[in-house]
Amino acid sequence: MASRLLDIDMAAFKARERWLVKAPIPDGRLCPALSSATGFGIDPDERQRRLGECRARRAHKQSIDIWEPLPTKAPGPHLTRPYCCYINTVIFYVGPAYVIRKNGHPYLSGGRWRWCKGDSFYEWGRAKDLFRWEDLVFYDGLFWEIGGGTVRWKNRRWWMHRSAVKNTRRARRANGLEA
């Protein structure tokens, strides 16, 4: 009896360990299939190149996971705090705690340099991700609607991890399941 319980626990541990260690970023089909990505503010050639780097896999019957590498040279999470803002921008602040830049800084506005009088935070840089909320992507023969995401550090680089579902009204209409 005890050995059977031990076997069940070991099987659960091995399954969990296989996901966490051996496949932290799924090796699903690469995403030329994700061809309807908007890429707001990104050059079309750059968008196609970056779509080829995306990875997707079926998470459940109704959802897929999309991993998109972010084009940044920001260091790992021990020195960086990523923050998602605007429509599809990720700002990488100097961290582990936000470092305040005192007495303002220069910034470019309308082709002219101006001086910001308030305090601000130091940044490593910014990156634009390809997908936004409610974008439709085509994957595995179906349309999927993208939801939220989170920035993750995996395999020594920053990734945007998003989920997409096929059971929303927009996705069902695109798939021809609803009038």
N, C-alpha and C positions, 0 to 999 in steps of 0.2 A: 504494500500500500504506500509506504513512504517513498519507495523508488519511483512509483508511478507519479506521485505528486512532484517529485524532483524532476522527472522527465518533462512534465508539462511546464514547470517553471523554466527549465532550461530551453525548451522549444520557444517559449514566449520571449525569453531573453535573447536568443539567437536571432529571432525574427526582428526584434527591435534593434539589435546591434547591426544586423545586415543593412537596415534602412539608414541608421545614423552614420555608420562608418564606411561601408562599401559603396553606398550610392547616395551621398548627400545631395548631389545634383543629378537628377535622373538622366539617363542616356536615351531618352525617347527620340522619336523622329525629329530631325531638325526642322526648322519652321519656315521653309518656303511655303508650306501649307498655311502659315499664318500671314497670308498675303494681303489682308485688308487692314493691316496696322496703319494707324493714322500717322504717327511720327510727327506730331505737331511741332513745327519749328526746326525740323531736321531735313537736310538735303536728301532728295530721293535716292541718289546713289549710296549715300551713307546709310540710309534706312534699309536698303536691300542688303548691304553688307552685314549690317547688324542683325537683320532677320535671320541670316544664315548662321549666326552664333547663338540664337535663342534655342532653348530646349523645352520640349513640352512632353507631358505624359498624362495618361488617363489616371486621375486620382480615384474617382468613383464612377458609377454609371452615369451620373448627371454632371460631373465636373472634371476639368483638367487643371493641371498645374503648369504654369509657364514660368521659366527661369530666363531672365534676360541679363546678360552681363552689362554693367554700367561702365561707360568709358571715362574712367577717372584714375588718377595716380595717387589718390588719397591713401594713407597708410591704414593699417588694420584698426579694429575697434578699441585697442588699447590707447590710441591717440586721436580717435575720430568719433564724432557724434553725427550720424546722418539724420537729416530732417527733410521730409517730403513736403513740398509746398507748391503753390501755383497749380497749373494743370498737370504738368508732367516734368517737374524739376525736382532734383534731389540736391540739397546743399550739404556739404561735408564740413561741419564746424570743427575747429581745433578743440579737442577734449582731453581727458574724460569729463571735466567740467567745462562749461562754456567759458572761454577766455575773452574778457571785455577789452576792446580797443578804446582807450580814453581819448577825449578831445577831438573826436571826429576823424574824418578821412575824406580824400578826394574821390569823386565818382563822375562818370560820364553820363550826361543827360542831354539829349537832343543835339549831339555833336559838340557840346561844350563841356569843359571840365568845371565842376562845381564842388563846393565844400560842404560836407555833411557836418553839422555842428553837434549832433548828438553822439552818444556812445554807440558802438556796434560790436559785433563779434568777429573774431578772426576766422577765416575760412581756408580750407585746403583747396576748395574749388566747387564747381557745380557740374551736374550732369543731367542731360535730358533723357528720359526713358521713352520707349516707343509707344507704349500703350497708355490709354486713359480709361477712367471709369466709363462704362457703357459702350466701349468700342466693340464692334463685332469682328471676330476673327474666324477664319475658315480652317478647320483642322479635322482630319479623319473623316472627311465627307460631310461634315455638319458645321453649322454656324454656332458660335459660342459667344456669350456676352461676358465681357471682362468686368470683374468687380474690384475690390480693394487689393492692396498689395503691401508688402513690407520689404525693407532693404535688409539684406543678410550678407554676412561675410562667410564665404565658402571657398575652399581651394585657393586661398591667398588672393582673392579678389572680391569686389563688391558686386552683388547681384540684386535685381529687383525680382521678388517672388510674388507672382499674382495667381489668382484663381479665376476660372471662367466657367460659367454654367450654361446649359442648353435649355433649361426649362423656364426662361423668362419670356415675357410676351414678345419682345423684339426678336429673340432668337427663334422662337417657335414660328413667327411670321416669316422670317428669313428662310427657315427650313421647310416652309410650305405646310406646316401642321395646323395653322390657324389663319383664318381669313382676315 
